[in-house]
Amino acid sequence: MKNIADHQTQIDQFRVETDFDLVAIALIEPAENQYVLKWKYASGNISTRIKKILLQSGKGIAGMVFKTGKPLIVKDRGDFAQNDDLFNFPILVFENLRSFGAVPLWHNGRVAGVLLGGYREEGLMTEEKMVLLTQKASSGIGNLDGKDLILH
Amino acid sequence: MPPNTDFQSELMMKMYANSSEAIFFFDRDGKTLSLNPAAANIMENDVLEQLIAGADSAICEACRGFTSESENQTCKNCFFESVEPANFTSFQIHLKTKGKGVVPYTATFHTIDSERGIRVFMLRDLTTQFETQKKLHQNTMMRHVIEAQENERKRISRELHDSVAQELLSAVVELRALKYMTGDQKVLDKAEDTKATLTRLLDDIRNLSLELRPASLDDFGLEAAFRSHFKRIEESYGISIELVSSINKKRFDSEIETVFYRICQEAVLNSIKYAFVEEIKVHLYEEDSHLHLITVDEGLGFKEGQSPKGTGLGLFGMRERAELVNGKVEISSELGKGTTVHLSVPL
């Protein structure tokens, strides 16, 4: 099992390799914190504000990907959320993201977190970049095995 | 008083000429005998010409039906041809008028000279009265709708909190007992995952219940409800809200507390949605037997009268809610400076 502190190094490195403006990982907090979902690690972030937010299941980008287990790609923020709806996606506001992709992080056949890669400019998010995110997620980050199916 | 026919007919003529009521005289066959200036004023020109020319049933050109027990506008059993004119001493009629479209009038139609069959038809404009009535009706309806909505929210919120969430909590506790029953690590890991899912579900349900109507508003009052609401906003949107309150846990009429809670909720949400701020200030205090709430943000602001970014119903709704408890909402905003919402309600 890889070290948990590994997360930050891994996404810092991943961001350099892939050229994303921001890479972030949302993870489930341990039992003593009621298993809430939070953006735990970020690389290239403007502020630490996003790390303070409690993400609700099914709401926001992490919540949507976490609940559905499906990847999400947004090439232009304007198509995704209008100005008056933007407050529902604080990470887009705080980090001023204009295009991004988010994929589920699997562990033991369950969604355990969300990996997000984003740009502060429209149109920079592409299918190829999405593939990089998916590959990264399935290769396992930190102590997550990246497996969406357990074969016994 | 001695009968003075000259004086009486002078009065009658003056009334006929200067009354704001439209007066028509018709003969037995429905031909117009005479109409006063007020009547001429409301008729469209072509109808007026026909009326003056004494054409048959010329009034029907302007008439859009009267209100009967079964219909709002009907020609069935028309007053003009009715055999029982007694029924038409006071009724409502719709007329197409010059420049104002179809307008409701209260009308009387009765025979004043049975020998010659002369009948008089008098009209009084009901528009203003109708608007007053409509407004009154709207306000009553609004009050009932809001009350029904709040009650229903309270019911569902309690149900979720007291029944659904409790059962779920029991399930979580029961899962915990599993570790005393088996040493199988795989089973225990799976149970731990399930516990995590259930715990989050429990949290979702509590949030839902809170969003519908916080129990703390009914149980502990405004300050407690505001505090927990603002804490949740800070957690989910990363925006900090500073609450300054000097009401010292005082309780008010439940209707007033609801109005304050909902208006504050709306004002704060507006700031979050449109002002793009990191901080909002909320001030709650009692002064001159009025309860006041002021929310201040230093965000983008807006110009009054500019087309709203949202539905525009939010501000309207705030005013409506305030009016229900005789309160008023003042909203001042300046581009680039921010927005202030001031709610005051007499106690």
Interface residues (C-beta under 8 A of the other chain):
Chain A: I28 A31 Q34 Y35 V36 L37 R49 I50 K52 I53 L54 L55 Q56 S57 G58 K59 N83 D84 L86 F87 P90 V93 F94 N108 R110
Chain B: D189 E192 D193 K195 A196 T199 R200 L201 D203 D204 N207 E235 S236 Y237 G238 I272 K273 Y274 F276 K309 G310
